[in-house]
């Protein structure tokens, strides 16, 4: 055993240390490969030692979500509700991009932890502090949905197709045949899906996911602002 491993073993185990190691391991190997046994090996302890700090795998995942939430910036003061919300959402998005497992684990949680509830409460508070009525804020939160966490289901998200092979992975002849068939059967989808030529996209071929996310976020915020100015209510 190396001296580094020996020093690591001597560090007292704590809940924070377990969660920090779990986040780092999930970042490295993916959430599917994360197990209590593998985490114990990473920490240089027996698996049973982990259960003194997290009751089970579900509690471990809850704690990892809390760790992710702690990386989201608090609301910025004195910038107006619109800028405050925008900055908060984009901070959440940065945290999720740093931890690719975050979205999957967030969506899998059936019980909201105090940290998650605290984030939601402070998020709602930005609208209320901006003068929004409780009624409008209620509908605003529905409209934002998962966007408050920095992600949304994209229209041209290749990952939604499960195990479907991405067009870029197909031979040129197969790609050409596929596009010909698309042009004949679904010409409008093809036009829109291939309208742009952005690179480094996770949304789909031809889309810049960060641009599309901010584009939609700004549309929503502009709409919320208009309704707020009009003193909109769902019970006229």
C-alpha positions in Angstrom: 0.0 0.0 0.0 1.4 3.4 -0.9 2.0 6.1 1.7 -0.8 8.2 0.1 -3.3 5.3 0.5 -2.2 4.8 4.1 -2.7 8.5 4.8 -6.2 8.4 3.2 -7.2 5.4 5.3 -6.1 7.2 8.5 -8.4 10.2 7.7 -11.5 9.8 9.9 -14.6 8.9 7.8 -17.4 11.4 7.9 -20.6 12.0 5.9 -19.0 14.9 4.1 -16.0 12.8 3.1 -18.3 10.0 1.9 -20.4 12.3 -0.2 -17.3 14.2 -1.6 -15.8 10.8 -2.7 -19.1 9.7 -4.1 -19.5 12.8 -6.3 -15.9 12.5 -7.5 -16.3 8.8 -8.3 -19.6 9.4 -10.2 -17.9 12.2 -12.1 -15.1 9.8 -13.1 -16.9 6.5 -13.8 -20.6 7.5 -14.2 -23.6 7.0 -11.9 -24.3 3.5 -13.2 -20.9 2.3 -12.0 -21.2 3.9 -8.6 -21.8 1.3 -5.8 -21.4 1.2 -2.1 -18.7 -1.5 -2.5 -16.7 0.5 -5.1 -17.0 3.7 -3.0 -15.7 1.8 0.0 -12.7 0.7 -2.0 -12.1 4.3 -3.1 -12.1 5.4 0.5 -10.0 2.4 1.7 -12.7 1.1 4.1 -15.0 -1.9 4.3 -18.5 -1.3 2.9 -20.1 -1.6 6.3 -18.2 1.5 7.4 -20.2 3.6 4.9 -23.5 2.7 6.5 -22.6 4.6 9.7 -22.9 7.8 7.6 -25.4 6.9 4.9 -28.2 4.4 5.5 -28.3 3.0 2.0 -27.7 3.8 -1.7 -30.8 6.1 -1.9 -29.6 8.2 1.0 -26.2 8.4 -0.7 -27.8 9.7 -3.9 -29.9 12.2 -1.9 -26.7 13.5 -0.3 -25.0 13.8 -3.7 -27.9 15.9 -4.9 -27.5 18.1 -1.8 -23.8 18.5 -2.7 -24.7 19.5 -6.2 -27.2 22.0 -4.9 -24.5 23.5 -2.7 -22.5 24.4 -5.8 -25.3 26.6 -7.2 -24.7 30.3 -6.5 -27.1 32.0 -4.1 -29.4 34.7 -5.6 -27.6 37.8 -6.6 -29.0 40.9 -4.8 -29.8 44.3 -6.3 -29.9 43.2 -9.9 -33.7 42.9 -10.4 -35.7 39.7 -10.3 -35.1 39.0 -14.0 -31.3 39.1 -13.9 -31.3 37.3 -10.5 -33.4 34.4 -11.9 -31.3 34.2 -15.1 -28.0 34.1 -13.2 -29.4 31.5 -10.8 -30.6 29.2 -13.6 -27.3 29.5 -15.5 -25.4 28.7 -12.3 -27.5 25.6 -11.8 -26.8 24.6 -15.4 -23.0 25.0 -14.9 -23.2 22.7 -11.8 -25.1 20.1 -13.8 -22.6 20.3 -16.7 -19.8 19.7 -14.2 -21.6 16.6 -12.9 -23.2 14.7 -15.9 -25.0 12.3 -13.5 -26.8 15.2 -11.8 -29.8 15.3 -14.1 -30.5 11.6 -13.9 -30.2 11.5 -10.1 -32.3 14.7 -9.7 -35.1 13.2 -11.8 -35.0 9.9 -9.8 -35.6 11.5 -6.4 -39.0 10.8 -5.0 -38.5 12.6 -1.7 -37.1 16.1 -1.7 -34.3 16.8 0.8 -34.1 20.0 2.9 -31.4 21.3 0.6 -33.6 20.8 -2.5 -36.6 22.3 -0.8 -34.4 25.3 0.3 -33.3 25.8 -3.2 -36.9 25.8 -4.5 -38.0 28.1 -1.7 -35.3 30.7 -2.5 -36.0 30.4 -6.2 -39.7 31.2 -5.7 -38.5 34.0 -3.3 -36.8 35.8 -6.2 -40.1 36.2 -8.0 -42.0 37.2 -4.8 -39.3 39.7 -3.9 -39.7 41.1 -7.5 -43.3 41.9 -6.8 -44.9 38.9 -8.5 -48.2 37.7 -7.0 -48.4 34.3 -5.5 -50.8 33.3 -8.3 -48.4 34.4 -11.1 -45.5 32.8 -9.3 -47.3 29.5 -9.1 -47.8 29.4 -12.9 -44.3 30.7 -13.5 -42.8 27.8 -11.7 -44.9 25.4 -13.7 -43.7 27.0 -16.9 -40.0 26.8 -15.9 -40.2 23.2 -14.7 -36.8 21.5 -14.7 -35.3 24.6 -16.3 -34.9 26.0 -12.7 -32.3 23.2 -12.4 -30.6 24.1 -15.6 -31.9 21.4 -17.9 -34.9 20.6 -20.0 -36.0 17.9 -22.4 -34.8 19.1 -25.8 -36.8 18.5 -29.0 -33.9 17.1 -30.9 -32.2 15.4 -28.0 -30.5 12.3 -29.5 -30.2 10.8 -26.0 -34.0 10.5 -25.9 -33.8 7.9 -28.7 -32.3 5.3 -26.4 -29.8 3.1 -28.2 -30.5 4.6 -31.7 -27.2 5.1 -33.5 -26.3 8.7 -34.1 -26.2 9.8 -37.7 -22.5 10.9 -37.4 -21.6 7.3 -36.5 -23.1 5.9 -39.7 -21.1 5.4 -42.9 -21.5 8.2 -45.4 -23.6 6.1 -47.7 -26.0 5.2 -44.9 -26.2 8.8 -43.8 -27.1 9.9 -47.3 -29.8 7.3 -47.6 -31.2 8.3 -44.2 -31.4 11.9 -45.2 -33.0 11.1 -48.5 -35.7 9.1 -46.7 -36.2 11.9 -44.1 -36.5 14.5 -46.9 -39.2 12.5 -48.5 -41.2 11.4 -45.4 -40.5 14.2 -42.9 -39.3 17.3 -44.9 -40.2 19.9 -42.2 -38.4 18.0 -39.4 -35.3 17.7 -41.5 -35.3 21.4 -42.4 -35.5 22.5 -38.8 -33.2 19.9 -37.4 -30.4 20.7 -39.8 -31.0 24.5 -40.0 -27.9 25.4 -37.9 -24.3 24.3 -38.0 -23.2 24.7 -34.4 -20.6 22.5 -32.9 -20.0 20.8 -29.5 -23.7 20.1 -29.0 -25.4 17.7 -26.7 -28.8 18.5 -27.9 -28.6 17.2 -31.4 -26.9 17.5 -34.7 -27.1 21.2 -35.8 -28.0 22.6 -32.4 -26.0 24.6 -29.9 -27.6 23.4 -26.6 -26.3 26.3 -24.5 -27.7 28.8 -27.0 -31.0 27.0 -27.3 -31.3 26.8 -23.5 -30.6 30.5 -23.0 -32.9 31.4 -25.9 -35.8 29.6 -24.4 -35.0 30.9 -20.9 -35.0 34.5 -22.1 -38.3 34.0 -23.9 -39.9 32.8 -20.7 -38.4 35.6 -18.6 -39.6 38.2 -21.1 -43.1 36.6 -21.0 -43.1 36.6 -17.2 -42.1 40.3 -17.2 -45.0 41.2 -19.5 -47.5 39.3 -17.4 -46.2 40.9 -14.3 -46.5 44.4 -15.7 -50.1 43.6 -16.8 -50.9 42.5 -13.3 -52.0 39.1 -14.8 -54.1 36.8 -12.8 -55.4 33.3 -13.5 -58.8 34.4 -11.9 -59.9 37.4 -13.9 
